[in-house]
Amino acid sequence: MPGGALAGFVQATVLPSNTAWVAYVVGRAFQRRGYAVCATRAMMGCLVHDLGVARFLASVERENAASLAVLARLAFRPATA
């Protein structure tokens, strides 16, 4: 980032079942620029390649349209009951 600014972070909790819960946080000044999608996609690629993760999960509030859009761009699907 310009000037060494921190834009946010991504993280994963990897379970023994080759499943990972993913999360991301992007600072307001950097939102709506594709950083969450890019960083999360890169992390997911590493998890598949390096750890054999085969399933990704995420939790999001229904009202969080921006986060829902990020997950949609990453090909996440809503859970079924």
C-alpha positions in Angstrom: 0.0 0.0 0.0 1.2 3.6 -0.6 3.3 4.8 2.3 3.2 1.3 3.9 -0.4 1.7 5.1 -2.1 -1.4 6.3 -5.3 -2.1 4.3 -6.6 -5.0 6.4 -6.0 -8.7 6.9 -7.3 -12.1 6.0 -7.2 -15.2 8.2 -8.2 -18.8 8.2 -9.0 -21.4 10.8 -8.1 -24.8 9.3 -9.8 -27.8 10.6 -8.6 -31.5 10.5 -11.4 -32.2 8.0 -9.7 -30.2 5.2 -12.1 -27.4 5.8 -11.2 -23.8 6.6 -13.2 -20.9 8.0 -12.1 -17.7 6.3 -12.4 -14.1 7.5 -11.3 -10.7 6.3 -11.2 -7.1 7.5 -10.6 -4.1 5.3 -10.1 -0.6 6.6 -12.7 1.9 5.4 -10.2 3.9 3.3 -9.5 0.7 1.3 -13.0 -0.7 0.9 -14.7 -1.2 -2.5 -11.4 -1.6 -4.3 -11.3 -5.4 -4.6 -8.7 -5.9 -1.9 -10.8 -8.3 0.2 -11.5 -10.5 -2.9 -7.9 -10.5 -4.0 -6.4 -11.2 -0.6 -8.9 -13.9 0.3 -8.5 -15.6 -3.1 -4.7 -15.7 -2.7 -5.0 -17.1 0.8 -7.5 -19.7 -0.3 -5.1 -20.8 -3.1 -2.3 -21.2 -0.6 -4.5 -23.2 1.7 -5.5 -25.6 -1.2 -2.0 -25.9 -2.5 -0.1 -26.1 0.8 -2.6 -27.7 3.2 -5.0 -29.6 0.9 -8.0 -27.6 2.1 -11.0 -28.7 0.0 -13.9 -26.8 1.6 -14.2 -23.2 2.7 -16.8 -21.7 5.0 -17.5 -18.1 6.1 -20.1 -16.5 8.4 -21.7 -13.1 7.5 -24.6 -11.0 8.7 -27.4 -10.9 6.2 -27.4 -7.1 6.3 -23.7 -6.9 5.3 -24.2 -6.4 1.6 -20.5 -5.6 0.9 -19.3 -8.8 2.6 -22.0 -10.9 0.8 -20.7 -9.4 -2.5 -17.1 -10.4 -1.6 -18.2 -14.0 -0.9 -20.3 -14.1 -4.1 -17.2 -13.1 -6.1 -15.3 -15.9 -4.4 -18.0 -18.4 -5.5 -19.3 -19.0 -2.0 -22.9 -20.3 -1.8 -25.4 -19.7 1.0 -25.8 -22.6 3.3 -28.9 -24.7 3.2 -30.7 -25.9 6.3 
